Amino acid sequence: MVRAPGLTAALAALALAGPAKAAAPRVMSLDSCADQFVLALSPRDAIVGLSARADDRDSYLRAAAAGLPVRRATTEAVLAVRPDIVVRYWGGDARLEQTLERRGVRVVRIGEATDFEGVRTNVRAVSAALGRPARGEALVARMDARLAEARGAWKGAPALYLTPSGFTTGPGSLVDAMMRAAGMTNLATGSTWKPIPLERLVMHPPRAFVLGFFDAFAVAMQRWGPGRHAALKRRLPGRTAASLPATILGCPAWFAADGAQALARARRP
């Protein structure tokens, strides 16, 4: 058989090119935290669904979510868009996860990290599942650069974390890891979240507060709490090291290092 010169050249070029690059897996996220990982790690055209909170004001990458489809975390909604991978932190429930896996959909879980090593594990696990390990390593490097900038800034000075609801947390939490990364000594003891008596905060306030969720989004969600009491508010000026926004809290992701960086910059002139 005689081939036309043009066809022969085309076939030769295909042979030299090797196998075609595999398409990125179709991916969907089930909650706000999972949205951040998917938006940062997946090619945009491979994202078949985000959670309904992807563009809320506490979504770190809400600008990147614009124009992407939003789906409910139900079996019917997920299966309808035929994802290869579903990423979840808390979205959906155990039955949904089991159903998806029986249908051949891989579910990638974001772990409850309490330190930055746990965050590294999360980023690498999701990026590997999505076939984007290099992108994951870039996020880890970004995080580590911020941690290096923050290291030791407060030189062991004591501080207390406080939310509008009057809760704090000690060792064994990602907030504590942020504070330690900036060189702070956390005044809270115990690894669980617990309330602090308002009287103690007013009568014996610490030298430094680290506030969390006091930004505009949290105001809309919670208009009153011990942390907003007038007597305490009078003691916060001059004692607030930094007020960390909702966008970097509540998700064990690489941008938790932004909190450590903010604390460090508040200490240095």
Buried (B, 14 or more C-beta within 10 A) or exposed (E): EEEEEEEEEEEEEEEEEEEEEEEBBBBBBBBBBBBBBBBBBBBEEBBBBBBBBBBBBBBBBBEBBEEBEBBBBEBEBBEEEEBBBBBBBBBBEEEBBEBBEEEEBBBBBBEEBBBBEBBBBBBBBBBEBBBBBEBBBBBBEBBBEBBEBBEEBBEEBEBBBBBBBBBBBBBEBBBBBBBBBBBBEBBBEEEEBEEBEBEEBBEEBBEBBBBBBBBEBBEEEBEEBBBBBEEBEEBBEEBBBBBBBBBBBBBBBBBBBBBBBBBBBBBEE
